[in-house]
């Protein structure tokens, strides 16, 4: 970190003497004070050690134990006002945040944040356009495009005003990977994205837009405003030698506040049936009940009653039916009905009294500060009624599933519903499935709604095994399976058993092959279950060569689920002795699932 002659603040990030982030600007310009120039150094604290040890209800790894070095640097501006920058470094990357220590309780407004991230021009990037405000935007439901630093936004799904975070880059001639993200965003700051103009490879922070309020009663300025003292969110720079290091990073939750819930014993990750994808126009009690029966037959813990459930419940008591069958009901809700705190708490009490165990709240479409504040109180209010939360039409998480473990999953992803809505989706879905685990899913649990086999308006090109594998590639506290009872009933015994056994969270994950946009192979373990899951993001046949003996301790055989005679719709299962040299060929847009067994 350095100061220019004009008192302007800059920083850079290096790893093993290689530049990760080149010289980049820092600073804040507020309504009453300028912290972008005329700064001088006041104090540098001693380096302190910080340890973050915690369990996650939902994650790639159950228990996390990381040690960091931290220090704080205090600056003053020309009028003597103070600004502190907290720095933290660990094996997975670095982060910083701004802090105003003044205790005068006044409200300060940030006009601009100068924070930038200077990425070398030869880097490769995978970035998602940040869509301008509309009926269903911003919702982080665009493609991740392969770009070079400085490229303009081209061919997004909707008109766009910037780039989303997380943003992935490969730098240093391919020797390092970098993910730019946020952590700890709460009611003191809006969710931020990156400005569209990255001239020279400098990506600068942008605030939520003024007009991001289509569904919600928001007013006033879109700029951050908060009372002093003020601690702002972390700007996170995750760094790895391999792309798999990015995928497995927990730095975002390491930096988030610790769990605010003393008792989490009632929070259970699991799997859910969901009727909307296969029956989008059918809101009959009979259909809802049939998906309850489907959940019970597969041992799924949950079923989700989507929009229109209220009438069906009044007519036929679908919630009581689910509860009687030992299936936990979750219900859909509209964001505007849950924005007012008093009305929200009343609704949560009513739902809990009915036997509802979780809420899917939809159509937020805003990163405004008021929405970030609403999320925090919403998680808290839901926890008081022992309700799980699934956000849809929403921003990406920012470490919130550590702070509020009842926050199980969120959309903010171009998921399988886009077989209905996006003509480009079938061709790009496989590629996206090998990019999103390194970007969106690093930010937090992702409700991708996997396993979409029925052919929809825009016909699927991924193989059936690829679609099945996404349920084990993405991490989501509740996995909402997309397809119909008819599809589930048609599955071979081995696939049915896999769906029954498959966990929704993991004790341990290892990245075996990690090539964003091309292929991804993960090792996953939970209790006595052990899997290797792979997907191909390309249109090519890709050879696979694995030493399965490395992952097979305690097992004598392995079962492989692969493409059947009709790769789009069928499966084939074979069982073999453990091999130290297993060779396979990914089908185009294909996949495989290995389960280690003793039989």
Secondary structure, DSSP 8 states (H G I E B T S, - for coil): -EE-TT--EEEEEEETTEEEEEEEEE-EEESS-EESSS-EEEEE---EEEEEEEE-SSSSSSEEEEEEEEEEEEEE-TT--EEEEEEEEETTEEEEEEEE---S--EEEEEEE--EEE--TT-EEEEEEEE-SSSS-SSS-S-EEEE-TT----S-SS-EEEE-SSEEEEETTTTEEEEEEEE---TTS---EEES--GGGEEEEE---TT--SSS---S-SS-EEESSEE--EEEEEEESSHHHHHT--HHHHHS-----S--TT---EEEEESTTT-TT---HHHHHHHHHHHHHHT-SEEEE-TTHHHHHHHH-HHHHHHHTT-EEEEEEEGGGGSSHHHHHHHHHHHHHHT--EEEEE------HHHHHHHHHHHHHHHHTT-EEEE-S-----SHHHH-TTEEEE--S--TTHHHH-TTHHHHHHHHHTTGGGTHHHHS-B-------S--SS---S-HHHHHHHHHHS--SEEEE-S-HHHHHTS-HHHHHHHHH--SS-SEEEEEEEETTTEEEEEEEETTEEEEEEEE-SSS-EEEEE-GGGG-TT-SEEEEEEE-SSTTT-EEEEEEE--SSEEEEE-TT-EEEEEEE--
